[in-house]
Amino acid sequence: MKNLFIIGNGFDIAHGFKTQYSCFKEWIENLLDDPSPTDTLPLGYFITDQDGETNYKTGLCFLKELFDNNISLDYRWNTFEDSLSKLPIASKFESIVSEVLEPGEAFENPSRYDDVCVNNATLILDAMTKIPDYFSDWIKSVDIGTPCGKVKISDHFTSDALFINFNNTETLESIYGISRHQICYIHGSRQNIMDRLIIGHSDETHEIDNDFD
């Protein structure tokens, strides 16, 4: 009978690899000129009007602020992914719009109000859709070249064993010589250029409690 192994992030951590959520957060902070930015979106402008590097960092700033202000987030990956459905996007949108517009301007100048809302909603959407790209850039930078040792259970990693791997790293292949044909990278492999790495949250539906006219 074949053995089936289900591999999670603890497997990489056991080898001394820096794949914790805290490492992802540290990577974001190291890329930013200011680790605690206060102005995280260019008010009133489309993010796509910036050069590529500034565009990239602006999205990181915005996401870091959302992460820092999300009380449901802790150091575990599963709560990080679940918390993506609870990011305080609506309150951030309202604060951005209120910073740009003068009191009463929404009624006195509705066309400008419309432009500001559309522009900043576009900024937020652009930043949110970049999350998989940021994650992919980070995980591809993680070094798994020198493990601190091998796990004892590897004695059972036979040639007919099968693996469901929730990680994106090739630890099984590079450290234990497991054939890729034995492994199902359920969230994608960082070595496969055809894979779009999956990072997301539960499919729980939430009632819409904000209505922006």
KAURJO-V906375 format. One record per run of one state. SS is the DSSP state (a for helix, b for strand, c for the rest). FROM is the first residue (numbers start at 1). LEN is the number of residues. Records with the same first field share a line. If there is no record, write none. Layout:
SS->FROM-LEN ; FROM-LEN
This chain:
c->1-3 ; 8-1 ; 15-6 ; 32-15 ; 50-2 ; 69-8 ; 87-2 ; 101-4 ; 109-1 ; 130-1 ; 142-10 ; 157-5 ; 166-5 ; 177-3 ; 186-28
b->4-4 ; 162-4 ; 183-3
a->9-6 ; 21-11 ; 47-3 ; 52-17 ; 77-10 ; 89-12 ; 105-4 ; 110-20 ; 131-11 ; 152-5 ; 171-6 ; 180-3
